[in-house]
């Protein structure tokens, strides 16, 4: 029972981070129908930026509380990721907006490789230890443990999701985003500026990815230039699982995928008689992707696709 509770906690933490990244995928797809495969690299840039800021602050201002350093690093990482995503949308995607869908898809893959290469040049290819700035003493829940960092991840995710839902449903920008998703031409006739709305969507998604990147690095304690590829791919799976284009579906898909992967890692050894170990946990994400695409391509909560007639 202790193992089950522990894997549930681990799955919720992992799924929360997947959900944050999946929201970026689903927001962009819901508005312009683009799968931004460079989104995982935005997560990586956010994590590496925070790593650099933490190192600078620890050297320049020794004795500063860890949570203050982490907060400042998180804010700067979000700003850098937002600026990067804004430039990517304007330079790489906007000129291809009316092109066949294959063109921006290939461009997204190219941007992903480019960002990985630039990050390798700037931060070097070696793995770097990420400082643990939160207290290390874990809390016990029913025989399982949860660290203060994991509590912070769950809290940050909940706050981020609440702010995003408020932004989309109760603000002028949110109404403009929904209108652009329904029909950008009609929205433009009503005074909405689709280019501005699309750029804002990329920026919001980048901020969520940067938060996920910092939390990912804090939880696992290491950063590297390829760290965003697999979480980005799994977050895309979560978005498809929940119903890409649907914000609620992205959250549900992310959390469910995290739970499936964590429970699978905890019990795969027992189920296979020791043939497979917990390090095979990645296969569950892709089993889910294959199953969803085969059985219910629209995802658990359907697909909200913009009308581009």
N, C-alpha and C positions, 0 to 999 in steps of 0.2 A: 504493500500500500504506500509506503514511504517513497518508493521509486516512482509510482504512478503520480503522486502529488508533485514530486520534484520535476518530472517530465512535463506536467501540465504548466508549472511555473515557467520552466525553460521555454516551452512552446508559446506561451503568452508573450514573453519578452521577445522571442525571435519573431513571432507573428506581428507584433507591434511595429518592429522595424521594417518588415516586409510591407506592411500596410502604408507606412509613410512614403516609401518609394513607389509603391503601386499607384498611389494617388496621383503622382506626377505623370505616370504613363496614361492613366485613365482620363485625366483632365485634358491633356493634349490631344488624345485620340477623340475624345468626345467633342472637341471644338473643330479640329481641322483634319481628323481622320489619319493622323500620322503616328506610327510607332517609333518613338524616339529612343532608339537603341543606344544612344550616347548617355542616357540618363544615369546609368550605373556609374559612369565615369565622373559625373557631377558629384555623386556621393563620395567617390574616391578623392576628388579635389578638395571637397569640404573637410574630409578627415585629415588629409595631409596638411592642409592649411592650418587647421587647429593644432596639429602636432608641432608645426613650426612656431606658432604663436605661444604655445605652452612652453616650449624650450626657451624662447626669448624671454618670456616673463619670469620663468624660474631663475634664469641667470641674472636678469636686470633687477628684479624685485624679489629677492629671497625673503621668505617669511610671509608672503601673501597667502591668504587662505586658499585652499585648493578649489573650493566652489567658486570663488571670485575669478580665479584664473580660467577655470572651465567655462564660466559664463562669458567672459570676454572673448575667449577663443571661439566659442560657439557663435557669437554675434559676428565676429570677423569672418568666420567660415561661411556663414549664411550670406554675407554681403559679397564675398568673392564668388561663391557659387551662383548667386543671382546675376551678377555682372557677366559671368562666363556664359550662363544660359541665355541671357539677353543677346549677347554677341553671336552665339551659335544660331539662334533663331533668325536673327537679322541677316547674317552672312551666308549661312549654309542652307536654311530651310525656306526663307521667304522668297528667294528667286525661283524656287521650284514648286511654289504653292499650286500652280495650275498645270504642273507637269503630270505625266502618268505616275501612278503610285509607286512603281518600282524605283523611280529616280530618287525621291527623298528617302526611301528605305535604304538604298545603297549608300546614299550620302550619310545617313545616320551611322551606318557601320563604319564608314570612312572616318567620320568625326570621332567615333569611339576609339579607333586605333590611333588616330592622331593625338588625342588627349592622353592615352596611355603612354605614347612615346614621349610627349612633352613632359609628362610627370616623371618618367624615368630619367630624363635628362636633368630636370630641375632638382628632384629629390633623391636621385640615384636608385638603382634597382633593388638594393638590399632591404630586408625586413627591418623595421624600426620599432623598438619598444615604445608603447604609449603609456605615459605616466598615469598611475591610478591616483586620481585627485580626490575621490570620495573616500569616506571611512571604509575600512576593510572588514569590520565586524559584521557578520551576517545576522539576519533575523531568522528565527525558527518558526515554521508554520506546519503543524501536524507532522513533525518528524523530518520535513524537508527544510531547505534553507533558501533564502533569497538575499542577495547582497544589496547594500544601499545604491549601488550603481544600477542594478536591475529595477529597483523601486523608482529611481529617477527616470529610467527609460519608460516605464509604464506611465508615470506621471506626465512626462514631456509629451508622450504620444497622445494621451487623453486631452491635454491642453491644446496641442496642435490641431487635433481633429475637431475640437469644439470651436476653435477660432476659424478654421477653414469652413465649417458648416455655417457659422454665422456670416462669414464673408460672402459665401455663395448665395445664401438664402435671404439675407437681410440688408445688403448694401447695394449701392448703385453699380459698383463694379460687378457684383455677383449677378445682378439682373442683366447687365450688358453681356456677361459671359454666357448666360443661359440663352439670351436672344441670339448671340452669334452662333451658338451651337445649333439652334433650331434652323436658322437661315441667315447667313452672313450678309446676303444682298439686301434682304428686307430690313435687317438690323441697321445697316448703313443708311437706308432711307429714313429710318427713325432717329437718326442722329448719333448712332453708335459708331465708334471708330474701330473696325475689326482688327486692323493691324496693332493698335494699342492694346486691345483686349487679348489678342493672341500672345503678344510680348509679355503682358502681365501674367498670363497663364503659365508661360515658361518660367517666369521669375518665381512665382508661388511654388511651382513644382520643384524648382531648384532649392528653395529654402527648406522645404520638407526633406529633400534628399540630403542636404547638408546636415540637418538635425539628425537624420538617420545615420549618416556617416560618422559623426562625432560620437553618437551613442554606440554604434557598432565598434568603433575603435576603443572606446572606454570599456566595453563589455569584454572584448576579446584581447585587449592589451597589445595590439600590434597593428601597424599600417604598412602598406606597400602599394606600388603603382598599379598592380592588377587586382587590388582588393575589391573593386567595384563591379567586376564583370559578373561573378557568380551571384551575388546578392541582386544585381540588376536583372539578371535572367530569371531568378526565382520570383522577384517582385512582378515581372511581366507575367509569369505563370499565375501569380496570385490575382493579377488584374483580369486575366482571361478566365480564371476559375470563378471569380465573383461576377463577371460580366463587364468586359472592358467598355468604358464610357459611362459607367455607373459608379458614383462616389461611394455609396454604401456598399456596393458589391466589392469594390477594391479593399475596403476595410475588412469586410467579412472574409473575403478570399485570402487576404494576408494573414489574418489570425488563424483561420482554419489550416492554411498551409503550414504555418509555424507549429501548430499542434500536431498535425500529421507527421511532419518531419521529426519533431522531438520525440513523440511516442514511438515512431518507427525506429529511431536511433536507440531508444531504451530497450526495445523488445525484439529487435531484428535478430540478435544473437540467439535468443531463446527459440524464436520461431523457426530459424534455419538450422538449429542444432550446432551453432558455432561456426557454420560455414561462412556467414557474413557477419562483420562486426559493425560497431556504431559509426565507423568512418565511411560506411556506405550510405549514410543518411541522405546524401544528395539525390539518390535515385528516386526518392519518394516525390520530390517536386516534379520530376519529369514524367513519372508514372501518372501523377495527377493531371499534368498538361495533356498527355496522350489520351487519358480517359475523358477529359472534358471536351477536347476537340472531336473525339469520336462519338460520344454519347449526347452531349449537350453543348454544341459549339457557341451558343449565346451566353453560356455561363449560368451560375446559380440564380442571378437576379436579372437575367436578360441583358440586352444590349441596347444602349441608348445612342443611336447613330444620328448625326446631324443630317438634316434634309438639304441636299445641295442642288436641288433642281433649279 
